[in-house]
Amino acid sequence: MRDEDQGAPPSNRRRLLLAGLAGAGAALPAGVSANASDAGAEFSLAAPGSVKRRIEDKLRELPSLDDFGARGDGVTDDSEALQTALDWAGQRPGTRLRVPPRVFGLARPIAVPQSIELAGEVPGDGNSPLSGFRALKGFETPYVLHYSSVEGVAPLPLAALLVSREWVEGKDFARRLHMRDLYFDVDAITARGGVPVHGLMLANQQLDIHNIWIRSATGFGLWINTQRPDGTFMAALVDNLLHRVWVKGAGVGGASFTGPHGEMYFGGILVGALPGARDPRGAAEPPLATDGILDYCTVAVGPEALLGCRGNGIHITRSAGWRATGCHLNGAGGNGMVFERAFQTEISGCYIDGWGVGAGEREGVLSAISCNSVVALGDGADGSLIISSNRIACRSVAATAGSDYVAISLRAGSMPTARAVVIGNTIVRRGDATHAFSTFDFGKAGGGEFEALVIGNSAPGTATPFLRPWDETAVRPRFTGNSFQFANAPPSQGWHPVGLRIDNDAPTPGAAAAWFCVMRGSPGNWRSCGRIDS
């Protein structure tokens, strides 16, 4: 179809399509129109071996929102037409439903079924969308999530442009949902009032999400949920693929909810239950989010200066077998990336440009990369966590009173011993950052043990390598070739663990080649190692 035909009304586009099919080698009978009930019309591709087919059958392979009367002018409420289209597709598993290159206005959440593909063309260039959806002013929701925590049960209205239909029905399920090349815009309702609206709230256990742009969500940009409406937990999330998901602003306006640790803000991407959630039936932990991929996902600054999101940039509540590669977080209001209960997880090649940017006073420890409970599940747990080749930049933050800032925070969480490799990460201080921050925070979260190889990490300009002491009988990192391991004298300030080696980077004849810390402390007890003869 020619570019000039793209803006034609639906009925005209049908005629153009039929004409195009006929031109591709078809014998199009005289008088055929866009009415697919003309069962006698046939066409064939201009290709060797092609056969004649009815145009009616061919059109059934191309279902579109246009077939259900959706306007797509960005101001008309297309909720009813879109819901009808998705209900129709859900009754035909495997359907690929096309979203034409226009923006469809929504005044309420739309329930999207499993086992279909919702496909646009491209999500747009910058803030100029093509195939997508926009929340209209007055956006309302009939849905409520009963959020259970140590504080009790609180009903939270749940609004999102698209919501999994099976979640609405409180079901467990394990079918795939494919979404690609789509744009979700919540910016039309950012008058900073009303119920927070998420870009997407999906609960399907197997998701393929490719090339999705989510703009100015007042709730989470993307939430893959494991809680039913009554707050009980679903089965584990398995085999989810998020590729090139771009969240441009989340938690816009400072909307929050009350969790077990006080006020909590909505972030860029959440996988799993709400932080601190408990199953009202008594389940100890939320379900695993296992064997997933976050590939080239971005949480970028949106309509609020310097903030990509109010809360955590990317948060997985129970991370088993996840791999996050090439992700970019620009101005996380809280932590950059949080992987709770991390096992066999890899975080590599990511760029975290600012974390804790929007945090208030007394927020506690804020980290660019946080694994608050590194676990092992039995034999074969070596290398349960890999953090490699990430670039972390500390920049100006809103408040520092009562808070600590650290680049990488890892805590032991279970028996048997969990293990990690932290290698080749670069931590830098931007010119506008004036607050103190540390490179590493190691410790325990429960009764577990933890071993780590910490190799070749560069952290120029940090105030201190370590945030605080740790129990060296249970937490045993080993350091080799890191930037803080080179000096012309042993350290005179800051806490240091037993076994840390500092190499002499200004060797002279008769001087020590290195120094070892033989007793932990501030700055510790240091002994020289080796002598330079000449």
C-alpha positions in Angstrom: 0.0 0.0 0.0 1.3 3.5 -0.9 2.2 5.9 1.9 -0.5 8.3 0.8 -3.1 5.6 1.3 -2.3 5.2 5.0 -4.6 7.9 6.2 -7.7 6.7 4.3 -10.8 5.7 6.2 -11.2 2.0 7.0 -13.7 1.3 4.2 -11.4 2.9 1.6 -8.4 1.0 3.0 -10.3 -2.2 2.5 -10.8 -1.4 -1.2 -7.2 -0.4 -1.5 -6.1 -3.7 0.1 -8.3 -5.7 -2.2 -7.0 -3.8 -5.2 -3.5 -4.5 -4.0 -4.2 -8.2 -3.6 -5.6 -8.3 -7.1 -2.6 -6.5 -8.4 -0.4 -9.1 -6.9 -1.5 -11.6 -9.6 -5.1 -12.0 -8.7 -8.1 -12.2 -11.0 -10.4 -9.7 -9.2 -13.9 -9.9 -10.6 -15.7 -6.7 -11.6 -17.7 -5.0 -8.9 -15.8 -6.5 -6.0 -15.8 -4.1 -3.0 -14.3 -4.2 0.6 -17.1 -6.5 1.7 -15.4 -9.8 2.7 -18.7 -11.7 2.2 -18.0 -11.7 -1.5 -16.9 -15.3 -1.2 -16.4 -15.7 -5.0 -13.5 -13.2 -5.2 -10.1 -14.9 -5.6 -6.5 -13.9 -5.8 -3.1 -15.5 -6.1 0.4 -14.2 -5.4 2.6 -13.4 -8.3 5.0 -16.1 -7.3 5.9 -19.6 -8.6 3.8 -22.3 -7.1 1.1 -20.0 -5.6 -2.5 -21.1 -5.7 -5.8 -19.2 -5.9 -7.4 -18.4 -2.6 -10.6 -16.6 -1.6 -10.1 -13.0 -0.6 -12.4 -13.6 2.3 -10.0 -16.2 3.7 -7.0 -13.9 3.1 -8.7 -11.0 4.9 -9.3 -13.2 7.9 -5.5 -13.5 8.3 -5.3 -9.7 8.8 -7.6 -8.8 11.8 -7.1 -5.2 12.9 -8.6 -2.8 15.3 -10.1 -1.1 12.3 -12.4 -4.1 11.8 -14.0 -3.3 15.1 -14.7 0.4 14.5 -11.9 1.9 16.6 -11.2 5.5 15.6 -7.6 6.0 16.7 -7.7 9.8 16.7 -6.2 10.1 20.2 -9.2 11.8 21.7 -12.2 9.4 21.1 -12.7 6.7 23.7 -12.0 3.5 21.8 -12.3 1.3 25.0 -15.4 -0.6 23.8 -14.1 -1.3 20.3 -10.7 -2.4 21.7 -12.2 -4.7 24.3 -14.5 -6.2 21.7 -11.5 -6.9 19.4 -9.4 -8.5 22.2 -12.4 -10.6 23.3 -12.8 -11.8 19.8 -9.0 -12.6 19.5 -9.0 -14.4 22.9 -11.6 -16.9 21.5 -9.2 -17.7 18.7 -5.8 -18.7 20.3 -2.9 -17.8 18.1 -4.6 -14.7 16.6 -2.3 -11.8 15.6 -4.3 -8.6 16.1 -2.9 -5.6 14.3 -2.8 -2.2 15.9 -2.8 0.3 13.0 -0.4 3.3 13.0 -2.6 5.6 15.1 -3.2 6.4 18.8 -6.3 4.9 20.4 -7.8 6.7 23.4 -8.8 4.7 26.4 -11.0 5.8 29.4 -10.7 2.6 31.3 -8.4 -0.5 31.5 -8.6 -3.0 28.8 -8.4 -6.7 29.6 -6.0 -8.5 27.2 -6.2 -12.3 26.9 -3.4 -14.8 26.7 -2.4 -16.8 23.7 -2.6 -13.9 21.2 -0.2 -11.4 19.7 -0.9 -7.7 19.8 1.3 -6.1 17.2 1.8 -2.5 16.1 4.1 -1.2 13.4 6.7 0.8 15.3 6.2 2.5 18.7 7.2 5.9 17.4 10.1 8.3 17.2 10.7 10.2 20.4 7.3 11.5 21.6 5.6 11.1 18.3 3.8 7.7 18.5 2.6 5.6 15.7 0.8 2.4 16.9 -0.4 2.8 20.4 -2.8 3.8 23.2 -3.4 6.9 25.3 -5.1 7.3 28.6 -7.8 9.9 28.4 -8.7 12.4 31.1 -11.1 10.9 33.6 -9.5 7.4 33.2 -11.4 5.2 35.7 -10.9 1.6 36.9 -13.2 -1.0 38.4 -10.3 -3.1 39.7 -8.9 -3.4 43.2 -5.8 -5.2 44.5 -5.9 -6.2 48.2 -2.3 -5.6 49.2 -1.5 -7.6 52.3 1.7 -6.7 54.3 2.8 -6.7 57.9 0.8 -3.5 58.3 -2.4 -5.4 57.4 -4.5 -5.5 54.3 -5.1 -2.3 52.2 -7.3 -2.1 49.1 -5.4 -0.4 46.3 -7.3 0.7 43.1 -5.5 -0.9 40.2 -5.5 1.0 36.9 -3.4 0.3 33.8 -3.9 0.8 30.1 -3.8 -2.9 29.5 -4.5 -5.5 32.3 -4.3 -9.3 31.9 -7.8 -10.8 31.5 -6.9 -13.8 33.6 -5.8 -11.5 36.4 -9.2 -9.8 36.3 -10.8 -13.3 36.7 -8.4 -14.3 39.5 -7.1 -17.3 37.6 -3.8 -19.1 37.4 -2.6 -19.7 33.9 0.6 -20.4 31.9 0.0 -19.3 28.3 2.0 -16.9 26.2 1.2 -13.3 25.4 3.1 -11.6 22.6 3.2 -7.8 22.4 5.4 -5.8 20.0 5.9 -2.4 18.5 3.5 -0.5 20.6 3.3 2.8 22.4 1.5 3.4 25.8 1.0 7.0 26.9 -0.3 8.0 30.3 0.7 11.6 29.9 -2.8 12.8 29.1 -3.9 12.4 32.7 -0.8 13.6 34.5 -2.7 16.3 36.3 -1.2 14.6 39.3 -4.5 13.5 40.7 -6.7 10.4 40.9 -5.6 6.7 40.9 -2.1 6.0 39.7 -2.1 4.5 36.2 0.4 1.9 35.2 1.4 1.6 31.6 0.9 -2.2 31.6 -0.1 -4.6 34.4 0.3 -8.1 33.1 0.1 -11.4 35.0 0.6 -13.9 32.2 3.3 -16.4 33.2 5.0 -16.4 29.8 5.5 -13.0 28.1 7.3 -11.9 25.0 7.4 -8.1 25.0 9.4 -6.5 22.2 9.9 -2.9 21.3 7.5 -1.3 23.7 7.5 2.4 24.6 5.7 3.5 27.9 5.5 7.2 28.6 4.8 9.2 31.8 3.1 6.5 33.9 1.8 7.7 37.2 2.1 4.2 38.5 4.6 1.5 37.4 5.7 1.7 33.8 5.4 -2.1 33.4 4.3 -4.4 36.2 4.4 -8.2 35.7 2.3 -9.3 38.7 2.1 -12.4 40.8 -0.8 -11.4 43.1 -4.5 -12.0 42.4 -7.1 -9.3 43.1 -7.6 -10.8 46.6 -3.9 -10.5 47.3 -3.2 -14.2 47.2 -0.1 -15.3 45.2 -0.2 -17.0 41.8 2.2 -19.6 40.5 5.8 -18.8 39.6 6.5 -16.5 36.7 8.4 -18.5 34.1 10.2 -17.7 30.8 9.5 -14.0 30.4 11.3 -12.0 27.7 11.4 -8.2 27.9 13.3 -6.8 24.9 13.7 -3.1 24.3 11.1 -1.9 26.8 11.5 1.9 27.1 9.9 3.5 30.2 10.1 7.3 29.8 9.0 8.5 33.3 7.3 6.4 36.0 5.7 7.3 39.3 5.1 10.7 37.8 3.6 13.1 40.3 5.0 11.3 43.4 2.1 8.8 43.8 2.8 6.3 46.5 1.4 3.4 48.6 2.1 2.3 52.2 4.3 -0.8 52.5 6.0 -2.6 55.4 8.7 0.0 55.5 6.6 3.0 55.2 5.9 5.1 52.1 6.8 3.4 48.8 7.0 4.9 45.3 6.1 3.4 41.9 9.1 2.6 39.8 10.0 1.8 36.2 9.7 -2.0 35.9 8.4 -4.4 38.6 8.5 -8.1 38.2 6.6 -10.0 40.9 4.4 -9.0 43.9 4.5 -5.6 45.4 7.5 -5.1 47.7 6.8 -6.5 51.1 3.6 -8.3 50.0 2.4 -11.3 52.0 -0.2 -13.9 51.0 -3.2 -13.5 53.2 -3.4 -17.4 53.3 0.0 -17.4 55.0 2.5 -18.1 52.2 5.9 -17.0 53.5 7.3 -15.5 50.3 5.9 -14.4 46.9 6.4 -16.7 44.0 9.6 -17.0 42.1 10.2 -15.0 38.9 12.4 -17.5 37.1 14.3 -17.8 33.9 13.6 -14.4 32.4 15.5 -11.9 30.3 15.7 -8.1 30.5 17.4 -7.2 27.3 18.2 -3.5 26.4 15.5 -2.1 28.6 15.5 1.6 29.5 14.0 3.7 32.3 14.7 7.2 31.2 14.0 10.7 32.5 10.4 11.7 31.7 8.4 14.8 32.4 9.9 15.4 35.8 13.4 16.9 35.7 16.2 14.4 36.4 13.9 11.6 37.3 13.4 8.4 35.3 11.1 7.1 38.0 10.2 7.9 41.6 10.9 4.5 43.0 13.3 1.7 42.0 14.3 1.5 38.4 14.0 -2.3 37.9 12.8 -4.5 40.7 12.4 -8.3 40.7 11.0 -9.6 44.0 12.3 -13.1 43.7 14.9 -13.4 40.9 15.9 -17.0 39.9 17.7 -17.5 36.6 17.2 -13.9 35.4 19.6 -12.2 33.0 19.7 -8.4 32.7 21.9 -7.2 29.9 22.5 -3.8 28.3 19.8 -2.0 30.4 20.0 1.7 31.0 18.6 3.5 34.0 18.6 7.3 34.0 17.8 8.9 37.3 16.3 6.2 39.5 14.5 7.9 42.4 15.3 5.0 44.7 17.5 2.0 44.0 18.7 1.4 40.5 18.2 -2.4 40.1 16.9 -4.6 42.9 17.1 -8.4 42.6 15.6 -10.0 45.7 16.4 -13.6 46.6 18.8 -13.7 43.7 19.9 -17.1 42.4 21.7 -17.9 39.1 21.2 -14.3 38.1 23.4 -12.2 35.8 23.6 -8.4 35.5 26.0 -7.4 32.8 26.7 -4.4 30.5 24.1 -2.1 32.2 24.5 1.6 32.6 23.0 3.1 35.8 23.2 6.9 35.6 22.2 8.1 39.0 20.4 6.3 41.8 18.6 7.7 44.9 18.1 10.8 42.9 14.6 11.5 44.3 14.9 9.8 47.7 13.9 11.7 50.9 15.6 11.7 54.2 16.1 8.5 56.3 15.6 6.2 53.3 18.3 3.8 54.6 20.8 2.2 52.2 20.3 3.1 48.5 22.2 1.1 45.9 22.8 1.2 42.2 22.7 -2.6 42.2 21.1 -4.3 45.2 20.8 -8.1 45.8 19.4 -8.1 49.3 19.4 -11.9 49.7 21.8 -13.9 47.5 20.7 -17.5 47.9 21.8 -21.0 46.9 19.3 -23.8 46.5 21.6 -26.8 46.9 24.5 -28.5 45.0 25.7 -26.7 41.9 25.1 -23.2 43.3 28.5 -21.9 42.4 28.3 -18.6 40.4 24.8 -18.0 41.6 25.2 -14.3 40.9 27.3 -12.5 38.3 27.7 -8.8 38.2 30.0 -7.8 35.3 30.9 -4.9 33.1 28.4 -2.4 34.4 28.9 1.3 34.4 27.5 3.1 37.5 27.5 6.9 37.8 26.7 8.7 41.0 25.1 12.1 40.6 23.4 14.7 42.6 20.5 13.6 44.9 17.7 15.4 46.6 18.5 14.5 50.2 21.3 12.7 52.1 20.3 12.9 55.8 19.9 9.5 57.3 20.7 7.7 54.1 23.7 5.8 52.8 24.6 5.5 49.1 26.5 2.5 47.7 27.2 1.3 44.2 26.8 -2.5 44.8 25.1 -4.1 47.8 25.1 -7.9 48.2 23.8 -9.8 51.3 23.9 -13.4 52.2 20.5 -15.0 52.4 20.5 -18.8 52.8 22.4 -22.0 53.5 24.2 -23.6 51.7 26.8 -21.0 50.9 25.8 -18.6 48.0 28.5 -17.4 45.6 29.0 -14.4 43.4 31.5 -13.0 40.9 31.7 -9.2 40.7 34.1 -8.3 37.9 35.0 -5.4 35.7 32.5 -2.8 36.9 33.2 0.9 36.7 31.9 3.3 39.3 32.3 7.1 38.7 31.3 10.3 40.4 29.6 12.9 38.2 30.6 16.5 38.7 27.3 17.5 40.3 27.5 14.7 43.0 28.7 16.2 46.3 27.5 13.5 48.8 29.6 10.6 50.1 29.1 7.2 48.6 30.8 3.8 48.9 31.7 1.2 46.3 30.6 -2.0 48.1 28.2 -3.1 50.9 28.4 -6.8 52.0 26.5 -8.4 54.8 23.9 -11.0 55.9 20.2 -11.2 55.6 19.3 -14.0 57.8 21.4 -17.0 58.6 23.1 -17.6 55.3 26.7 -17.5 54.1 28.2 -15.8 51.1 31.4 -16.0 49.1 32.4 -13.6 46.3 35.3 -13.0 43.9 35.6 -9.2 43.4 38.0 -8.6 40.5 39.1 -5.7 38.5 36.5 -3.1 39.5 37.3 0.5 39.0 35.9 3.2 41.4 37.9 6.4 41.3 36.4 9.3 43.3 34.5 7.2 45.9 34.8 8.3 49.5 35.5 4.7 50.7 35.5 1.2 49.2 33.3 -0.3 51.9 30.1 1.1 53.5 30.4 -0.8 56.8 32.0 -3.8 58.4 30.7 -7.3 57.9 30.9 -10.7 59.7 33.9 -12.3 58.1 33.1 -15.7 59.3 29.9 -15.8 57.2 30.6 -13.2 54.5 33.8 -13.9 52.6 34.6 -11.7 49.6 38.0 -11.9 48.1 39.5 -8.9 46.3 41.9 -8.9 43.3 43.1 -6.0 41.2 40.5 -3.4 42.1 41.3 0.3 41.8 41.3 0.8 45.6 44.0 -1.9 45.9 46.8 0.3 44.6 48.5 3.1 46.7 51.9 4.3 47.8 51.2 3.5 51.5 48.8 1.3 53.5 45.4 3.0 54.2 45.1 5.4 57.1 41.3 5.7 57.2 38.2 3.7 56.5 37.3 0.2 57.5 39.1 -2.8 55.9 38.7 -6.6 56.1 41.3 -9.2 56.8 43.2 -10.4 53.8 42.8 -7.3 51.7 46.0 -6.6 49.7 47.2 -3.1 48.7 49.9 -3.1 46.0 52.6 -0.4 46.0 52.1 1.7 42.9 55.2 3.9 43.6 57.9 1.3 44.1 61.4 2.3 45.2 64.4 0.2 46.2 64.0 -1.1 49.7 60.3 -0.4 49.9 57.5 -2.9 50.4 55.9 -4.5 47.3 52.5 -4.6 49.0 50.7 -4.5 52.3 48.2 -7.0 53.8 45.5 -6.3 56.3 46.1 -8.9 59.1 43.4 -7.5 61.5 40.1 -6.0 60.4 39.3 -2.5 61.6 39.5 1.2 60.8 41.9 1.4 59.1 43.0 -2.2 60.2 46.3 -3.6 61.0 48.7 -3.7 58.0 51.9 -5.7 57.4 54.3 -5.2 54.5 54.8 -8.0 52.0 58.0 -8.4 49.9 60.9 -6.0 49.4 62.1 -4.3 46.3 65.9 -5.0 46.0 66.8 -2.6 43.2 
